[in-house]
Amino acid sequence: MGGNQCCVINCRAACHDHATEEPDHELSFYSFPSWRRTEGEEISDLTKRRRMAWVAAVGRPDITFAKIPVSMKVCSRHFQSGRPADEMLEDDPDWVPSVHMRPEDDADWLPNVHMKLEDDDWLPNVHIKPEDPEAVGPSPADQEEEDGAEDVSGDDEDEDEERLREPTGDRQSERTSGGECGTCARRRERLNRLLAENAALRYELERCRLGEGFLEASDERVRYYTGLQCFAVLMGLLQHLLPQLQPEGAGPGEDTPPDTPTPLSPFQKLFLTLARLRLDLPAAHLAHLLGVGAGEVGHAFTETLCALHGRLGPLVYWPERAWLAGGVPEPYATALGLGAGQVVALVTCLEVAIERPSSVKGREQTYSYPRRAHTMKYLLALTPQGAVAFVSRAVGGRASDLQVAESSGLLERLACGDWVLAERGFEIEEGGVGIMCAQVKNTAFGKPRLHFHVKSQEETLPRAHLRPAMQQVVSGLEGWAILGSTVPINMLFPGEKDEPALLDKIVTVCCALLNMCPTVVEHPDQ
């Protein structure tokens, strides 16, 4: 018999239809399992029992445990699922071929079972004579008698047959005190060990892919890579961004279609964006970690940043005046002598270095003499509690801090008598008191217009003790490394439909993420 024909008795399955000489692609053939004696005692015992079970299921006299020709194979019709089960799944019905193993199993499957014994055309080519009673099978009356006899002596005969077919070696292992045999106990230990190893490999794979499992194990990693407080906050932010990060045609609960151009998951997009904002990791470095191209990282960064700006932008807002006036800490109220309804705002000029512009006018407007570099300035106004409440548009680095503050639109949110404090910039002298203290006042002549009235050093000296508290508030902005790096010039170009430039979105998103974190200002009771 060739290797393209099933060896089960009365099965005519072959890889070619002999009538039409056309291949049968629905069939597949499987060899008998081998006895692997060099892979441990458990595998040796398991494979030996499975090989014996296959030999007993086929039931051919020319197939024994020790001698199975290579051409002997079993077709897929004899398995419920169409193929053998894994050798470790001993309880699976397809661990041993069990379907259509005898003619009486299915009369429709073998149409000529009830033909006369003299007609030997229906018998397969197994070199067994038709008149052989073992090949043809007993009559129904004889079968009933044999069934009754098997109740008495069938078990003994099966045991003797198994012992004759078994190779020399240890018999069935002794049972443990709990009723479970030693082989089952060892197999259970092996399965548990394999499951633990599989879990460890999955964790290592998640680490290599920088997936959810890499950050879920430690909140310290979440704070280091993303700046957020814990993994729960990160996953909550991801849920808000899923509608914008899902590819077209995929819902929030659906997987990414296989023809999607990007191999990055929404979690990986959010992770690489936050990691780039937090640590200023280069795009090439992130591309190597995630196994994608640098262009794909840049596209994912821009897409996720726009989604973050749309979702988190409302977190940077100017609170109501009553809330600001009622939430002024006692040290500020005492030092400034605040009256009813007056508020305090802490301001700082965020200066971001940019690449050298190509035009002469651009270089002239962006060159900052104090930093000796081309920069863009943003005025940030913070509450005494440490929340960013106002972010201005970008201004060239040539303008002074006071000019940026007066032209930013912050005065429109303040009233006459309010106080503005600055811990750095604003032409603060190094040998002075270390802070800038200004009060919002109306112009003395002409049309009334609010302006900053900067106090002299003598007037500011009694309030110099506020500088450590102001440094605590402003220090939260130093946690985003991308704001301290040199950004490319293309980040200054405005988007479509008068959208803010990419650098404006970066500054706004960093301030919004800062507002999501716990305040760095210590409470007086702590």
Secondary structure, 3 states (H helix, E strand, C coil): CCCCEECCCCCCCECEECCCCEECCCCCEEECCCCCCCCCHHHHHHHHHHHHHHHHHHCCCCCCCCCCCCCCEEEHHHCCCCCCCCCCCCCCHHHCCCCCCCHHHCCCCCCCCCCCCCCHHHCCCCCCCCCCHHHHCCCHHHHHHHHHHHHHHHHHHHHHHHHHHCCCCCCCCCECCCCCEHHHHHHHHHHHHHHHHHHHHHHHHHHHHCCHHHHHCCHHHHHHHHCCCCHHHHHHHHHHHHHHHCCCCCCCCCCCCCCCCCCCCHHHHHHHHHHHHHHCCCHHHHHHHHCCCHHHHHHHHHHHHHHHHHHHHHHCCCCCHHHHHHCCCHHHHHHHCCCCCCCEEEEEEEEEEECCCCCHHHHHHHEECCCCEEEEEEEEEECCCCCEEEECCCEECCCCHHHHHHHCCHHHHCCCCCEEEECCCCCCCCCCCCCEEEEEEECCCCCCCEEEEECCHHHHHHHHHHHHHHHHHHHHHHHCHHHHCCECHHHHCCCHHHCCCHHHHHHHHHHHHHHHCCCCCCCCCC
